[in-house]
């Protein structure tokens, strides 16, 4: 039974405005209301964020937190990037939503801009990362039938165990995480699962019906798992030899997160298609896309795919501003430098509960030993003013905005050390 009183919510909003009603809610009221009326498909930290700027977030009591979740890499530019928000402000006075039944100048510039930024030929705009993955699957399958000559409805896509590509019904069909797919069958066919980083396993899984290999260059949700050196480049060669498309899911790893524009650039492993999202929205708006080679992307014809909001004018200018700021501020360089410093300092912490510290750029995982009370550690991080959550395998993710500085790195390490004291 709902316990939060909302009888006059609409009268209140109409008379006073949404902002005023929101700001009257206390932290506890906001948490209680969310739990009462929202489905419980998330288990949030006990923190109610009322404002945020740069790398910091604040609750209703004014307590400051360093945001090391970074909306799972989406807030690469920091909260409320001035350049991105100013760009949106200008767009709101012009046009916000136009369906793909018409052209817009904003979409034209976005398509050209994202193709130049990624060194790809064509792009298909969507709204979310999961939509981008679904789009890439459709493109790969149609390419298989229209161009490779795979018999209809026999196309196979090879994916990695412990993957995370989203939670739609198609995607959970090839997840190895029990909670992601249990109770959500029947599952879609057409996927083969191999161990991540195992080139021999990929080679053995390839058949004449294989149309694509789709993987994350680093498994972020899987616990910041980095493949063996050379794996990505060798996988690129293997796919070329077998006329198989290589699809990198760069939704969490892209746009400077790992110290390169895209994580595949740590090796010579350019894909045929790439799934984009999160940071493409500048920390402000859901923007996603699939970019790729023309011989793959041009299999779509009118009616094959679509999205009411995909490629809308606001999304397009947000993405353009986001990519421009990444370049103007050299956030690739900042991510590489500060990420290396963060890893070095975390590894130097003398806490016996630390199993491993690994990462590239500002995508860093701190894995604690078996038996560590991770629930207590999560509470200790909150107490210390660090927002981070456990991924799989007892690993806490550090993916702060790329606009942090060395001083903030030192604060993160100091607060992490104090949090670890609570469980050592």
C-alpha positions in Angstrom: 0.0 0.0 0.0 1.3 3.4 -0.9 2.0 5.6 2.1 3.1 8.8 0.4 0.4 11.4 0.2 0.0 12.7 -3.3 -3.7 13.6 -3.4 -3.1 17.2 -4.4 0.0 16.8 -6.4 -1.6 18.0 -9.6 -3.2 21.1 -8.0 0.2 21.8 -6.4 2.1 21.5 -9.6 -0.4 23.6 -11.6 -0.4 26.4 -9.0 3.3 26.4 -8.1 5.2 24.8 -10.9 7.1 21.6 -11.1 10.4 23.0 -9.8 8.8 24.4 -6.7 7.1 21.1 -5.8 10.3 19.1 -6.5 12.4 21.4 -4.2 10.0 21.0 -1.3 10.6 17.2 -1.2 13.0 16.1 1.5 15.6 13.4 0.8 13.6 10.8 2.8 10.3 11.8 1.1 11.9 11.4 -2.4 13.3 8.0 -1.5 10.0 6.8 0.1 8.0 8.1 -2.9 10.3 6.4 -5.4 10.1 3.1 -3.6 6.3 3.3 -3.2 5.4 4.1 -6.8 8.3 2.8 -8.9 9.1 -0.7 -9.9 12.0 -2.1 -8.0 14.3 -2.9 -10.9 17.1 -0.8 -9.4 18.6 -0.8 -5.9 19.9 2.7 -5.6 22.5 4.0 -3.1 20.7 5.8 -0.2 21.5 9.1 -1.7 19.0 11.6 -3.1 20.8 13.9 -5.6 19.2 17.3 -5.8 21.9 19.1 -7.8 25.3 18.4 -9.5 28.1 20.3 -11.1 31.3 19.0 -12.7 32.4 15.9 -10.8 30.3 16.6 -7.7 26.8 15.7 -6.7 24.9 17.0 -3.6 22.0 15.6 -1.5 19.2 17.7 0.1 21.3 18.2 3.2 24.1 19.8 1.2 26.5 16.8 1.6 29.0 16.7 -1.3 29.9 13.5 -3.1 32.5 12.8 -5.8 30.5 11.1 -8.6 32.6 8.0 -9.5 29.7 6.3 -11.1 29.4 9.0 -13.7 26.1 7.6 -14.9 28.0 4.6 -16.2 30.3 6.7 -18.4 27.4 9.0 -19.6 28.6 12.1 -17.6 32.1 12.2 -19.3 31.9 16.0 -19.6 30.9 16.5 -16.0 27.5 17.5 -14.8 26.0 20.5 -16.5 28.8 21.2 -19.0 28.4 24.9 -19.8 29.1 24.4 -23.5 26.6 21.6 -23.8 23.9 23.3 -21.8 24.3 26.6 -23.6 24.0 24.8 -26.9 20.7 23.2 -25.8 19.4 26.6 -24.5 20.0 28.0 -28.0 18.2 25.1 -29.7 15.2 25.3 -27.4 14.3 28.6 -29.0 14.3 27.2 -32.5 13.0 23.6 -32.9 13.0 20.5 -30.7 11.3 17.6 -32.3 10.8 16.8 -36.0 10.1 13.3 -37.2 12.3 11.6 -39.8 9.5 12.2 -42.2 11.4 15.5 -42.9 15.0 16.7 -43.1 16.6 19.0 -40.5 19.9 20.9 -40.7 20.8 19.6 -37.2 20.5 16.0 -38.3 22.6 16.6 -41.4 25.4 18.2 -39.4 25.2 15.4 -36.7 25.5 12.6 -39.3 28.5 14.2 -41.0 30.1 15.1 -37.6 29.7 11.7 -36.0 31.1 10.0 -39.1 34.1 12.2 -39.2 34.7 11.8 -35.5 34.5 8.0 -35.7 36.1 7.7 -39.1 33.1 5.8 -40.4 31.0 6.1 -43.5 27.4 6.3 -42.4 25.3 6.6 -39.2 21.9 5.5 -37.9 20.8 7.7 -34.9 18.9 6.2 -32.0 18.1 7.2 -28.4 19.7 4.6 -26.1 22.6 2.2 -26.1 20.3 -0.8 -26.1 18.6 0.6 -29.2 22.0 1.0 -30.8 22.8 -2.7 -30.2 19.4 -3.8 -31.5 20.0 -1.7 -34.6 23.4 -3.3 -35.1 22.0 -6.8 -34.9 19.4 -5.9 -37.5 22.0 -4.4 -39.8 24.3 -7.4 -39.4 21.5 -9.9 -40.1 20.2 -8.1 -43.2 23.8 -7.8 -44.5 24.2 -11.6 -44.0 21.2 -12.3 -46.2 21.5 -9.5 -48.7 25.3 -9.5 -49.3 27.0 -12.5 -47.7 24.4 -15.1 -49.0 23.6 -16.7 -45.6 20.3 -18.7 -45.9 17.3 -16.8 -44.6 16.8 -16.9 -40.8 20.1 -18.8 -40.3 22.5 -15.9 -39.5 24.6 -16.3 -36.4 26.3 -13.7 -34.2 29.1 -14.6 -31.8 29.2 -12.8 -28.5 31.2 -13.0 -25.3 30.3 -14.6 -22.0 29.8 -12.0 -19.2 28.7 -9.5 -21.8 26.5 -6.5 -21.1 24.8 -5.0 -24.1 21.5 -4.0 -22.5 18.4 -5.6 -21.2 15.9 -5.8 -24.1 14.4 -9.1 -24.8 16.7 -9.8 -27.8 19.8 -8.8 -25.8 19.0 -10.8 -22.7 18.7 -13.9 -24.9 22.5 -14.0 -25.1 23.4 -12.7 -21.6 25.1 -15.1 -19.3 24.0 -13.2 -16.2 21.2 -15.3 -14.7 19.2 -12.3 -13.4 19.2 -10.6 -16.7 17.4 -13.4 -18.5 15.7 -15.7 -16.0 11.9 -15.4 -16.2 12.1 -13.5 -19.5 12.2 -16.3 -22.0 11.5 -17.7 -24.5 14.8 -16.5 -25.8 15.7 -15.4 -29.3 18.0 -17.8 -31.3 21.0 -16.9 -33.5 23.7 -16.2 -30.9 26.8 -18.2 -29.9 28.5 -17.4 -26.7 32.3 -17.8 -26.2 34.7 -16.9 -23.4 35.8 -13.2 -23.6 39.3 -12.8 -24.9 39.6 -16.3 -26.3 40.5 -16.1 -30.0 40.6 -19.8 -30.5 37.0 -20.1 -29.1 35.9 -17.4 -31.6 37.6 -19.3 -34.4 36.0 -22.5 -33.5 32.5 -20.9 -33.4 32.7 -19.4 -36.9 30.6 -21.2 -39.5 29.5 -20.2 -43.0 26.4 -18.7 -41.4 28.3 -16.4 -39.0 27.6 -12.8 -39.9 29.2 -10.9 -37.0 31.2 -11.0 -33.8 29.9 -8.4 -31.4 31.8 -7.6 -28.2 32.8 -4.9 -25.8 36.5 -4.0 -26.1 36.5 -3.8 -22.3 33.7 -5.4 -20.2 32.8 -2.5 -18.0 29.7 -4.0 -16.4 31.4 -7.4 -16.2 33.9 -6.0 -13.8 36.4 -3.8 -15.9 37.7 -6.9 -17.7 40.4 -6.1 -20.2 41.1 -8.7 -22.9 44.7 -10.1 -23.4 47.1 -7.9 -25.4 46.7 -8.4 -29.1 43.2 -10.0 -28.8 41.4 -7.1 -30.5 43.8 -6.8 -33.4 43.8 -10.6 -33.9 40.0 -10.7 -33.8 39.9 -8.0 -36.5 42.1 -10.1 -38.7 40.1 -13.2 -38.0 36.8 -11.5 -39.0 38.4 -10.1 -42.2 39.7 -13.6 -43.2 36.2 -15.1 -42.7 34.1 -12.3 -44.2 32.5 -11.7 -40.8 31.6 -8.3 -39.5 33.3 -7.0 -36.4 31.0 -4.9 -34.1 32.4 -3.1 -31.1 30.0 -2.0 -28.4 31.6 1.2 -27.3 28.6 2.5 -25.4 30.4 2.6 -22.1 34.0 2.6 -23.3 33.8 5.3 -26.1 34.4 9.0 -26.3 37.7 9.2 -24.4 36.7 7.1 -21.4 39.7 4.8 -21.8 42.2 7.4 -22.9 41.5 7.0 -26.6 38.6 8.2 -28.6 37.4 4.6 -28.6 38.8 1.6 -26.8 39.5 -0.4 -29.9 42.1 2.2 -30.8 44.4 0.7 -28.2 45.1 -1.8 -31.0 44.7 -2.0 -34.7 41.1 -3.2 -34.5 38.8 -0.9 -36.5 35.3 -2.4 -36.6 32.8 -2.6 -39.4 30.2 -1.2 -37.1 30.3 0.5 -33.7 27.5 1.0 -31.1 27.6 4.4 -29.5 25.6 6.0 -26.6 26.0 7.4 -23.1 28.7 10.1 -23.4 27.4 11.0 -26.8 24.6 12.7 -24.9 26.9 15.1 -23.1 25.6 14.2 -19.7 22.3 15.9 -20.6 20.2 13.9 -23.1 19.8 10.3 -24.4 21.6 10.1 -27.7 22.8 6.9 -29.4 23.8 5.7 -32.8 25.3 2.9 -34.9 28.1 4.0 -37.2 29.8 1.8 -39.7 31.1 1.0 -43.2 28.9 1.9 -46.1 28.7 -1.7 -47.5 27.0 -2.6 -44.2 25.0 0.5 -43.4 23.4 0.9 -46.8 21.4 -2.4 -46.5 18.7 -0.4 -44.7 15.9 0.9 -47.0 12.9 3.1 -46.0 10.7 1.2 -43.5 13.4 -1.3 -42.3 14.1 0.6 -39.1 13.1 3.8 -37.3 12.7 5.9 -34.2 10.4 8.8 -33.4 12.9 10.6 -31.3 16.1 9.2 -32.9 18.0 12.0 -34.6 15.8 14.8 -33.2 17.2 18.3 -33.4 18.0 18.6 -29.6 19.7 15.3 -29.6 21.8 16.2 -32.6 23.1 19.5 -31.2 23.8 17.9 -27.8 25.9 15.2 -29.5 27.7 17.8 -31.7 28.5 19.9 -28.6 29.7 16.8 -26.7 32.1 15.7 -29.4 33.4 19.3 -29.9 34.1 19.6 -26.2 35.9 16.3 -26.0 38.2 17.6 -28.7 38.6 21.2 -27.5 39.5 20.1 -23.9 41.6 17.1 -25.0 39.7 14.9 -22.6 41.4 11.8 -24.2 44.7 13.1 -22.9 43.2 13.9 -19.5 41.6 10.5 -19.2 44.8 8.7 -20.1 47.0 10.7 -17.7 44.6 10.9 -14.7 43.5 7.3 -15.2 47.0 6.0 -15.0 47.6 8.1 -11.8 44.4 6.8 -10.2 45.4 3.2 -10.9 48.9 3.8 -9.6 47.7 5.3 -6.4 45.0 2.8 -5.7 47.5 -0.1 -6.3 49.7 1.6 -3.7 47.1 1.4 -0.9 48.2 -1.0 1.8 44.9 -2.6 2.3 44.9 -6.5 2.5 41.3 -6.7 1.2 42.4 -5.4 -2.3 42.6 -8.2 -4.8 43.3 -6.2 -7.9 43.2 -2.8 -9.5 42.8 -2.6 -13.3 41.7 -0.1 -15.9 42.4 2.0 -18.9 42.0 5.7 -18.8 39.3 6.7 -16.3 37.5 3.3 -16.4 39.0 1.7 -13.3 37.9 -1.2 -11.2 39.0 -2.0 -7.7 38.3 -5.7 -6.9 38.2 -6.8 -3.3 39.0 -10.2 -2.0 36.5 -13.0 -1.5 34.8 -12.7 1.8 35.0 -8.9 2.0 31.7 -7.4 3.1 30.9 -5.5 -0.1 27.6 -4.2 1.3 29.4 -2.6 4.3 32.1 -1.3 1.9 29.4 0.4 -0.3 28.0 2.1 2.8 31.5 3.2 3.7 32.0 4.8 0.3 28.8 6.8 0.7 29.8 7.8 4.2 33.1 9.1 2.8 31.3 11.0 0.0 32.2 8.7 -2.9 29.4 7.5 -5.2 30.4 4.1 -6.6 28.7 0.7 -6.9 29.8 -2.8 -7.1 29.8 -4.5 -10.5 30.1 -8.2 -10.9 32.9 -10.1 -9.2 33.3 -7.8 -6.1 34.6 -5.0 -8.2 33.9 -1.3 -7.5 33.9 0.9 -10.6 35.6 4.3 -10.7 34.4 6.2 -13.8 34.3 9.8 -12.8 33.8 12.7 -15.2 36.8 13.2 -17.4 37.1 16.8 -16.3 38.5 15.9 -12.9 42.0 17.1 -11.9 45.0 15.6 -10.0 43.7 17.0 -6.7 40.4 15.2 -7.1 42.2 12.0 -7.9 44.1 12.4 -4.6 40.7 12.9 -2.8 39.2 9.8 -4.4 42.2 7.7 -3.3 42.2 9.2 0.3 38.4 8.6 0.7 38.7 5.1 -0.8 41.4 4.3 1.7 39.2 5.4 4.6 36.3 3.4 3.2 38.5 0.3 3.0 39.4 0.9 6.7 35.8 0.1 7.5 36.1 -3.5 6.2 39.8 -4.3 6.7 
